[in-house]
């Protein structure tokens, strides 16, 4: 429990909602723009794929780092985190907080999360604003309950506190403002930040009848009372790739020992095993390659035991459960599914949450077919799907010397081990700095062609 002038009886019941369901388009696109000038495709792809909420602070994704940080500041009655629909199950495996499914917009994500809220007040914050000063949390709360500890220079009466529906941190602007051809008094301009503290019942009603980009604008349009307090420059958010340098600087000085920021790479090992019997009416797919003159596998999908084993190994390394959770055989969508597409989907997900491939080691155990002539083709195909160097993929094949169901040619077993590595924040920052430098060199070199003194390449 943090020490603060606010006493226990001044502390209202508050639920924390963190917004982490965005697609991170602007962040990824700003990386992709730099990558257009790059030849380092492996490093480029690894960094571009990571969504900003999955940037790692040590081993923790950014959304979990922010959740843990805020949890240590205040005794919230509940913490809910809105995640992208295809990330909810995985996020829940990584924490004990309540994970809710985000919607098609920020407003829809808030509405869905509010369905879990029963407290009088709700504090809603964007995880992209990763650095939350404890003073801001208590300034918001003290504005509601503790007049004597309110240090906000704006005078707020006790009656005001009773009718407050939303408290918002804001910052002014220091630049001259030109809007639609007219200069505006900058003293009247405020930049709205999060976290925002809202009365739950009022916000729920407002969301049903109004639209806006944040809670304060929606409550204001609904007719609720919004109070603005002094914000903090540290609440600037991550929007573009350049913003990660600020993230690295701030998180490297974390005061929480359990949130220690590490530059060390982290390796995670996963194992997979799959077995399928033969189906004389199907064609064999193994490692994504069609094996001629050999029966296929009995399975809901195409039964590719090699790729199924690989998928399970990847999921094991990233702590993502097993293939049956992701592609259940009770789901008609995966009937006769191409396992190459299933592998591509899982690998895309793994990369988007911060993993890159270290190596794959696969053992195919089969009495038939004979695989010596297929191993290299399978290896190359897996490397293609994973966008990995061929040297990182190893395929072995063996028999059981006619023992057991495999020896009787009743089916095939595949075992696979995968090592994944988390992309560290320092790697992303270094890659951005490198590519920005290359981009600047590229731009300068080509802009000089328009100089009246340009005399051609020397």
C-alpha positions as CSV (number, residue, x, y, z in Angstrom):
1,X,0.0,0.0,0.0
2,X,1.5,3.3,-1.0
3,X,1.9,6.0,1.6
4,X,-0.2,9.1,0.7
5,X,-2.1,11.9,2.4
6,X,-5.3,10.2,1.4
7,X,-6.6,8.2,4.3
8,X,-8.3,4.8,4.0
9,X,-11.8,6.2,4.5
10,X,-11.1,8.7,1.7
11,X,-10.5,5.9,-0.8
12,X,-13.5,5.3,-3.0
13,X,-14.2,1.9,-4.6
14,X,-12.6,2.0,-8.0
15,X,-12.3,-0.5,-10.8
16,X,-9.3,-0.1,-13.1
17,X,-9.9,-0.7,-16.9
18,X,-6.8,-0.7,-19.1
19,X,-7.2,-0.4,-22.9
20,X,-5.0,-2.7,-24.8
21,X,-7.2,-3.9,-27.7
22,X,-5.8,-1.6,-30.4
23,X,-4.4,-2.9,-33.7
24,X,-1.3,-0.6,-33.3
25,X,-1.5,0.4,-37.0
26,X,0.3,3.8,-36.8
27,X,3.1,2.2,-34.7
28,X,3.6,-0.7,-37.2
29,X,3.3,1.5,-40.2
30,X,6.0,3.9,-39.0
31,X,8.3,1.0,-38.7
32,X,7.2,-0.3,-42.1
33,X,8.0,3.0,-43.7
34,X,11.6,2.8,-42.4
35,X,11.8,-0.8,-43.6
36,X,11.1,0.3,-47.1
37,X,14.6,1.6,-47.3
38,X,16.1,-1.5,-45.6
39,X,17.8,-4.6,-46.7
40,X,17.9,-6.2,-43.3
41,X,14.6,-8.2,-43.8
42,X,15.0,-10.5,-40.8
43,X,15.5,-7.7,-38.2
44,X,12.9,-5.5,-40.0
45,X,10.2,-8.2,-39.9
46,X,10.8,-9.1,-36.3
47,X,10.4,-5.5,-35.1
48,X,7.6,-4.5,-37.4
49,X,5.4,-7.4,-36.4
50,X,5.3,-6.5,-32.7
51,X,2.3,-4.6,-31.5
52,X,3.1,-1.8,-29.2
53,X,1.1,-3.2,-26.3
54,X,3.4,-6.3,-26.6
55,X,6.7,-4.5,-26.3
56,X,8.6,-6.1,-23.5
57,X,9.7,-4.5,-20.3
58,X,11.9,-7.3,-19.1
59,X,9.8,-10.4,-19.6
60,X,6.5,-8.5,-19.2
61,X,4.4,-7.2,-22.1
62,X,3.7,-3.5,-21.8
63,X,0.0,-4.0,-20.9
64,X,1.0,-6.2,-18.0
65,X,3.8,-3.9,-16.9
66,X,1.3,-1.0,-16.7
67,X,-1.3,-3.2,-14.9
68,X,1.2,-4.3,-12.3
69,X,2.5,-0.8,-11.8
70,X,-1.0,0.7,-11.2
71,X,-2.0,-2.3,-9.0
72,X,0.9,-1.4,-6.7
73,X,-0.3,2.2,-6.4
74,X,-3.9,1.8,-5.3
75,X,-6.2,-1.0,-3.9
76,X,-8.5,-1.3,-6.9
77,X,-11.5,-3.5,-6.3
78,X,-10.9,-5.1,-9.7
79,X,-8.6,-4.7,-12.7
80,X,-9.9,-5.4,-16.2
81,X,-7.8,-5.3,-19.3
82,X,-9.5,-5.0,-22.7
83,X,-7.6,-7.1,-25.3
84,X,-7.9,-7.8,-29.0
85,X,-10.4,-10.6,-29.6
86,X,-7.7,-13.1,-30.9
87,X,-5.4,-12.2,-27.9
88,X,-7.9,-12.5,-25.0
89,X,-7.3,-16.2,-24.3
90,X,-3.5,-15.8,-24.5
91,X,-3.5,-12.7,-22.3
92,X,-5.5,-14.5,-19.6
93,X,-2.8,-17.2,-19.5
94,X,-0.3,-14.6,-18.6
95,X,-2.0,-13.0,-15.6
96,X,-4.7,-13.2,-13.0
97,X,-6.5,-10.0,-14.0
98,X,-9.8,-10.0,-15.8
99,X,-9.3,-9.9,-19.5
100,X,-12.3,-8.6,-21.6
101,X,-12.7,-8.8,-25.3
102,X,-12.3,-5.4,-27.1
103,X,-14.7,-4.1,-29.7
104,X,-14.3,-2.5,-33.1
105,X,-13.6,0.9,-31.5
106,X,-12.2,2.2,-28.2
107,X,-15.8,3.1,-27.2
108,X,-17.0,-0.4,-27.8
109,X,-14.1,-1.8,-25.8
110,X,-15.0,0.4,-22.9
111,X,-18.6,-0.6,-23.0
112,X,-17.7,-4.3,-23.0
113,X,-15.3,-3.9,-20.1
114,X,-17.9,-1.9,-18.1
115,X,-20.2,-5.0,-18.1
116,X,-17.8,-6.5,-15.6
117,X,-17.7,-3.4,-13.3
118,X,-19.8,-3.0,-10.2
119,X,-17.9,-0.3,-8.4
120,X,-19.2,3.3,-8.1
121,X,-16.1,4.6,-9.9
122,X,-14.0,3.4,-12.8
123,X,-10.5,4.6,-13.8
124,X,-9.8,4.1,-17.5
125,X,-6.4,4.3,-18.9
126,X,-4.6,3.6,-22.2
127,X,-1.6,1.2,-21.8
128,X,0.2,3.3,-24.5
129,X,0.6,5.9,-21.7
130,X,3.0,3.6,-20.0
131,X,4.5,6.0,-17.4
132,X,1.8,6.9,-14.8
133,X,3.0,9.0,-11.9
134,X,1.5,8.0,-8.6
135,X,0.7,11.7,-7.9
136,X,-1.7,11.7,-10.9
137,X,-3.7,8.8,-9.5
138,X,-4.1,10.5,-6.1
139,X,-4.8,13.9,-7.6
140,X,-7.7,12.3,-9.5
141,X,-9.0,10.6,-6.4
142,X,-8.4,13.5,-4.0
143,X,-10.4,15.7,-6.3
144,X,-13.4,13.5,-5.4
145,X,-13.0,12.8,-1.7
146,X,-10.4,14.7,0.1
147,X,-10.7,18.5,-0.2
148,X,-7.9,19.1,2.3
149,X,-5.3,17.1,0.3
150,X,-6.3,18.5,-3.1
151,X,-3.4,20.4,-4.5
152,X,-5.0,21.3,-7.7
153,X,-4.9,25.1,-8.2
154,X,-8.4,25.2,-9.5
155,X,-10.9,25.8,-6.7
156,X,-13.5,23.1,-6.4
157,X,-16.3,23.3,-3.8
158,X,-17.7,20.5,-1.8
159,X,-21.0,20.7,-3.8
160,X,-18.9,20.4,-7.0
161,X,-17.4,17.2,-5.6
162,X,-20.9,15.7,-5.1
163,X,-21.9,16.3,-8.7
164,X,-18.6,15.4,-10.4
165,X,-19.0,12.7,-13.0
166,X,-15.5,12.7,-14.5
167,X,-12.0,13.9,-13.5
168,X,-9.4,14.3,-16.2
169,X,-5.7,15.2,-16.4
170,X,-4.9,17.8,-19.0
171,X,-1.9,19.7,-20.3
172,X,-1.7,23.1,-22.0
173,X,0.1,23.9,-25.2
174,X,3.2,26.1,-25.5
175,X,3.1,26.7,-29.3
176,X,1.1,29.3,-31.2
177,X,-2.0,27.6,-32.6
178,X,-3.4,28.1,-36.1
179,X,-6.8,26.5,-36.8
180,X,-8.7,26.8,-40.1
181,X,-6.7,29.9,-41.1
182,X,-7.3,31.6,-37.7
183,X,-5.0,32.0,-34.7
184,X,-6.4,30.6,-31.5
185,X,-5.8,31.7,-27.9
186,X,-3.5,28.9,-26.7
187,X,-4.5,29.6,-23.1
188,X,-7.9,28.1,-24.0
189,X,-6.4,24.9,-25.5
190,X,-6.0,21.8,-23.4
191,X,-4.6,18.4,-24.3
192,X,-6.7,15.6,-22.7
193,X,-4.8,12.7,-21.1
194,X,-5.6,9.4,-19.4
195,X,-6.2,7.9,-16.8
196,X,-9.7,9.4,-16.4
197,X,-11.8,8.7,-13.4
198,X,-15.5,8.4,-14.1
199,X,-18.7,7.7,-12.3
200,X,-19.6,4.3,-13.6
201,X,-23.4,4.7,-13.9
202,X,-23.1,8.0,-15.7
203,X,-20.5,6.7,-18.1
204,X,-22.6,3.7,-18.9
205,X,-25.6,5.8,-19.8
206,X,-23.5,8.3,-21.7
207,X,-21.9,5.6,-23.8
208,X,-25.3,4.4,-24.9
209,X,-26.3,7.8,-26.3
210,X,-23.1,9.6,-27.2
211,X,-20.0,9.1,-29.3
212,X,-16.5,10.4,-28.6
213,X,-12.8,9.6,-28.6
214,X,-12.6,9.4,-24.8
215,X,-14.7,9.2,-21.6
216,X,-14.6,12.9,-20.8
217,X,-15.9,14.0,-24.2
218,X,-18.7,11.5,-24.0
219,X,-19.7,12.4,-20.5
220,X,-19.5,16.1,-21.4
221,X,-21.8,15.6,-24.4
222,X,-24.2,13.7,-22.2
223,X,-24.5,16.7,-19.9
224,X,-22.3,15.3,-17.0
225,X,-19.9,17.4,-15.0
226,X,-16.2,17.1,-16.0
227,X,-13.4,18.5,-13.9
228,X,-10.0,19.1,-15.4
229,X,-6.8,18.8,-13.3
230,X,-3.1,19.4,-14.1
231,X,-1.7,16.5,-16.1
232,X,1.9,15.3,-16.5
233,X,4.3,15.3,-19.4
234,X,5.2,11.7,-18.5
235,X,1.8,10.6,-19.6
236,X,2.7,11.0,-23.2
237,X,1.7,8.0,-25.2
238,X,3.4,5.6,-27.6
239,X,1.9,6.3,-31.1
240,X,4.8,6.0,-33.5
241,X,8.0,4.0,-33.6
242,X,10.0,7.1,-32.5
243,X,8.2,7.1,-29.2
244,X,9.8,3.8,-28.0
245,X,13.0,5.7,-27.1
246,X,11.0,7.5,-24.4
247,X,9.7,4.1,-23.3
248,X,13.1,2.6,-22.9
249,X,14.4,5.7,-21.0
250,X,11.6,5.8,-18.5
251,X,11.2,2.0,-17.8
252,X,15.0,1.5,-17.4
253,X,14.6,3.5,-14.1
254,X,11.8,1.5,-12.7
255,X,11.8,1.6,-8.9
256,X,9.9,-1.7,-8.5
257,X,12.3,-4.6,-8.1
258,X,9.8,-7.1,-9.6
259,X,9.6,-5.0,-12.7
260,X,13.4,-5.0,-13.2
261,X,14.2,-4.0,-16.8
262,X,16.5,-6.4,-18.5
263,X,18.6,-6.2,-21.6
264,X,19.3,-9.9,-21.6
265,X,17.6,-12.0,-24.3
266,X,15.2,-14.6,-23.0
267,X,14.9,-18.0,-24.5
268,X,11.8,-20.2,-24.2
269,X,11.7,-23.9,-25.2
270,X,8.6,-25.8,-26.3
271,X,7.9,-29.4,-27.2
272,X,5.3,-30.9,-29.5
273,X,4.2,-34.4,-30.3
274,X,1.5,-35.6,-32.7
275,X,0.4,-39.0,-33.9
276,X,-2.0,-39.9,-36.7
277,X,-3.1,-43.1,-38.3
278,X,-3.3,-43.6,-42.0
279,X,-6.4,-43.0,-44.1
280,X,-6.2,-44.8,-47.5
281,X,-8.7,-42.3,-49.0
282,X,-6.6,-39.3,-48.4
283,X,-3.3,-37.9,-49.8
284,X,-0.5,-37.5,-47.3
285,X,0.7,-34.0,-46.4
286,X,3.8,-33.9,-44.3
287,X,5.6,-30.7,-43.4
288,X,3.3,-29.0,-45.9
289,X,4.6,-31.2,-48.7
290,X,2.5,-33.7,-50.7
291,X,4.1,-37.2,-50.3
292,X,3.2,-39.2,-53.4
293,X,2.0,-42.8,-53.5
294,X,1.3,-42.8,-49.7
295,X,-2.1,-42.7,-47.9
296,X,-2.9,-39.6,-45.9
297,X,-3.9,-39.3,-42.3
298,X,-7.1,-39.7,-40.3
299,X,-7.8,-36.3,-39.0
300,X,-10.3,-33.4,-38.8
301,X,-7.9,-31.2,-40.8
302,X,-5.4,-32.5,-43.4
303,X,-3.7,-34.3,-40.5
304,X,-0.2,-33.0,-41.2
305,X,1.5,-34.5,-38.1
306,X,4.8,-32.6,-38.7
307,X,3.2,-29.2,-38.8
308,X,0.8,-30.1,-35.9
309,X,3.8,-31.1,-33.8
310,X,5.6,-27.8,-34.7
311,X,2.5,-25.7,-33.9
312,X,2.3,-27.4,-30.5
313,X,6.0,-26.7,-29.9
314,X,5.6,-23.0,-30.7
315,X,2.6,-22.7,-28.5
316,X,4.5,-24.5,-25.7
317,X,7.4,-22.1,-25.9
318,X,5.2,-19.0,-25.8
319,X,2.9,-20.4,-23.1
320,X,0.0,-20.5,-25.5
321,X,-1.7,-23.8,-24.6
322,X,-2.0,-26.5,-27.3
323,X,-3.2,-26.9,-30.9
324,X,-6.6,-28.3,-29.7
325,X,-7.4,-25.0,-27.9
326,X,-6.7,-22.9,-31.0
327,X,-8.1,-25.2,-33.7
328,X,-10.6,-27.6,-32.0
329,X,-11.8,-30.6,-34.1
330,X,-15.3,-29.7,-33.1
331,X,-15.1,-26.5,-35.2
332,X,-16.4,-27.0,-38.8
333,X,-14.1,-24.1,-39.9
334,X,-11.1,-26.4,-39.5
335,X,-12.6,-29.4,-41.4
336,X,-9.9,-30.4,-44.0
337,X,-7.9,-27.3,-43.0
338,X,-4.5,-26.8,-44.6
339,X,-2.1,-27.1,-41.7
340,X,0.4,-24.8,-43.4
341,X,-2.2,-22.0,-43.0
342,X,-2.7,-23.0,-39.3
343,X,1.0,-22.8,-38.7
344,X,1.2,-19.4,-40.5
345,X,-1.6,-18.1,-38.3
346,X,0.1,-19.2,-35.1
347,X,3.5,-17.9,-36.1
348,X,2.0,-14.5,-37.1
349,X,0.5,-14.3,-33.6
350,X,3.7,-15.4,-31.9
351,X,5.6,-12.6,-33.7
352,X,3.0,-10.0,-33.0
353,X,3.4,-10.6,-29.2
354,X,7.1,-10.3,-29.3
355,X,8.7,-13.6,-30.2
356,X,11.3,-14.5,-32.8
357,X,12.5,-18.0,-33.8
358,X,15.8,-19.3,-32.5
359,X,15.6,-22.8,-33.9
360,X,13.4,-25.8,-34.8
361,X,14.5,-29.5,-34.3
362,X,12.0,-32.1,-35.6
363,X,12.1,-35.9,-35.6
364,X,9.7,-37.7,-37.9
365,X,9.2,-41.4,-36.8
366,X,7.8,-43.5,-39.6
367,X,8.2,-47.0,-41.0
368,X,6.7,-45.6,-44.2
369,X,7.0,-43.6,-46.3
370,X,10.8,-43.4,-46.7
371,X,11.6,-39.7,-46.2
372,X,15.3,-39.3,-47.1
373,X,14.3,-37.7,-50.4
374,X,11.8,-35.4,-48.8
375,X,13.6,-34.0,-45.7
376,X,15.3,-31.1,-47.4
377,X,12.1,-30.1,-49.2
378,X,10.1,-30.2,-45.9
379,X,12.9,-28.2,-44.2
380,X,12.8,-25.5,-46.8
381,X,9.0,-25.3,-46.7
382,X,9.0,-24.8,-42.9
383,X,11.7,-22.2,-43.2
384,X,9.6,-20.4,-45.8
385,X,6.4,-20.4,-43.6
386,X,8.3,-19.2,-40.6
387,X,10.4,-16.7,-42.6
388,X,13.4,-18.1,-41.0
389,X,17.0,-19.0,-42.2
390,X,17.3,-22.5,-43.4
391,X,20.1,-23.1,-41.0
392,X,17.6,-22.6,-38.1
393,X,15.5,-25.6,-39.2
394,X,16.6,-29.2,-38.7
395,X,14.6,-32.3,-39.8
396,X,15.5,-35.8,-38.8
397,X,13.7,-39.0,-39.8
398,X,13.9,-42.5,-38.2
399,X,11.9,-45.7,-37.9
400,X,11.0,-47.9,-35.0
401,X,12.7,-51.0,-36.5
402,X,9.3,-52.6,-37.2
403,X,8.2,-52.2,-33.6
404,X,4.8,-51.0,-32.4
405,X,2.0,-49.4,-34.3
406,X,4.6,-47.3,-36.3
407,X,6.6,-50.4,-37.1
408,X,3.4,-52.0,-38.3
409,X,2.9,-49.1,-40.7
410,X,-0.3,-48.0,-39.0
411,X,0.6,-44.3,-38.7
412,X,3.3,-41.7,-38.1
413,X,4.6,-39.9,-35.0
414,X,6.4,-36.5,-35.0
415,X,8.3,-34.9,-32.1
416,X,9.4,-31.3,-32.3
417,X,11.4,-28.9,-30.1
418,X,11.3,-25.2,-30.7
419,X,13.3,-22.4,-29.1
420,X,11.8,-18.9,-29.2
421,X,13.4,-15.7,-28.1
422,X,11.7,-12.6,-26.9
423,X,12.6,-9.4,-28.8
424,X,13.9,-7.1,-26.1
425,X,12.9,-3.4,-26.0
426,X,16.6,-2.4,-26.5
427,X,16.7,-4.4,-29.7
428,X,13.6,-2.5,-31.1
429,X,15.1,0.8,-30.0
430,X,18.4,0.0,-31.6
431,X,16.8,-1.1,-34.8
432,X,14.7,2.0,-35.0
433,X,17.7,4.2,-34.4
434,X,19.7,2.4,-37.1
435,X,16.9,2.5,-39.6
436,X,16.2,6.2,-38.9
437,X,19.8,7.0,-39.5
438,X,19.7,5.1,-42.8
439,X,16.5,6.9,-43.7
440,X,18.1,10.2,-43.1
441,X,21.1,9.3,-45.2
442,X,18.9,8.1,-48.0
443,X,16.8,11.3,-47.9
444,X,19.8,13.6,-47.8
445,X,21.5,11.8,-50.7
446,X,18.4,12.0,-52.9
447,X,17.3,15.5,-52.0
448,X,20.7,16.8,-53.0
449,X,19.8,15.9,-56.6
450,X,17.4,18.9,-56.6
451,X,20.2,21.3,-55.5
452,X,21.2,23.8,-58.2
453,X,24.8,22.9,-57.4
454,X,24.3,19.2,-58.0
455,X,26.7,17.9,-60.6
456,X,25.8,14.2,-60.7
457,X,27.0,11.2,-58.7
458,X,30.8,11.3,-58.3
